[in-house]
Amino acid sequence: MIELMFFIIMGVVIGLSYYLGFNNGINKNCKKEVRQFLMDMTVSKMLHQHFQNNAMNETKLFLQFLGVKNPKVKPQKLMTPEEFDSENKK
């Protein structure tokens, strides 16, 4: 019960701080750009997940076609922003 109250209070505090921060003067000026940035990030992650799931399914089907009984395919690990930045600087 105490844990539940803790998470409820934390949710209220985080939600209230987000709401108050989102409605201040700085975010009113860049709200459109922030929304577009978040939308681009979400769409690109969803698109990557879609292609990755399709590639894994196709790989499993191909391995089953070759005769492997229960193929296990590991998903590719996404790069962190630091790894991506270090790769682009080279």
Residue pairs with C-beta under 8 A, 6 or more apart in sequence:
21 27
22 31
27 34
48 78
52 75
52 76
56 73
56 75
59 71
59 73
60 71
60 73
63 71
63 73
64 71
79 87
